[in-house]
Amino acid sequence: MTPAQAVIAWLWQTPGVSTVIPGARNTEQATSNARAGGVPDLGEAFRAGVRDLYDQRIRAQVHHRW
């Protein structure tokens, strides 16, 4: 799985997300993005890692904006 596929899979596996519209500059990227639909459930450990990363490195810079 590529990093882009992991992000797309994580988004569509997130409760409350009904649509993911990724960008692509060429057919290879579009095909790779489509393969994210076949990624099995990423699991709670992956989701917890994303939350931790957000909390430690991103939250302070952006969370107050919404």
C-alpha positions as CSV (number, residue, x, y, z in Angstrom):
1,M,0.0,0.0,0.0
2,T,1.3,3.4,-0.9
3,P,1.1,6.4,1.5
4,A,-1.7,7.9,-0.7
5,Q,-3.6,4.6,-0.6
6,A,-3.3,4.5,3.2
7,V,-4.6,8.1,3.5
8,I,-7.5,7.4,1.2
9,A,-8.4,4.1,3.0
10,W,-8.1,5.8,6.4
11,L,-10.5,8.6,5.3
12,W,-13.2,6.3,3.8
13,Q,-12.9,4.0,6.8
14,T,-13.6,6.9,9.2
15,P,-17.2,6.8,10.5
16,G,-19.1,9.8,9.2
17,V,-17.1,10.1,6.0
18,S,-19.3,9.3,3.0
19,T,-17.2,10.5,0.1
20,V,-13.5,10.8,-0.6
21,I,-12.4,12.7,-3.7
22,P,-8.7,12.4,-4.2
23,G,-6.8,14.3,-6.9
24,A,-4.7,12.7,-9.6
25,R,-2.3,14.1,-12.1
26,N,-2.3,11.1,-14.4
27,T,-3.9,7.7,-15.0
28,E,-1.4,5.9,-12.9
29,Q,-2.2,8.0,-9.9
30,A,-5.9,7.6,-10.5
31,T,-5.5,3.8,-10.8
32,S,-3.5,3.7,-7.6
33,N,-6.0,5.8,-5.8
34,A,-8.8,3.5,-6.9
35,R,-6.9,0.5,-5.4
36,A,-7.3,2.1,-2.0
37,G,-10.9,0.8,-2.1
38,G,-9.5,-2.7,-1.7
39,V,-7.4,-2.0,1.4
40,P,-8.6,-4.1,4.3
41,D,-9.6,-2.4,7.5
42,L,-6.6,-0.5,8.8
43,G,-7.4,-1.3,12.4
44,E,-7.6,0.5,15.7
45,A,-3.8,0.7,16.1
46,F,-3.5,2.6,12.8
47,R,-6.3,5.0,13.7
48,A,-4.7,5.6,17.2
49,G,-1.4,6.3,15.5
50,V,-3.0,8.9,13.3
51,R,-4.7,10.5,16.3
52,D,-1.4,10.6,18.2
53,L,0.4,12.1,15.3
54,Y,-2.3,14.8,14.9
55,D,-2.3,15.5,18.7
56,Q,1.5,15.8,18.9
57,R,2.5,17.6,15.7
58,I,-0.6,19.2,14.1
59,R,-3.3,20.1,16.6
60,A,-1.7,23.2,18.1
61,Q,-1.2,24.8,14.7
62,V,-4.6,24.1,13.1
63,H,-7.3,22.9,15.5
64,H,-8.3,26.3,16.7
65,R,-9.3,27.3,13.2
66,W,-12.5,25.2,13.4
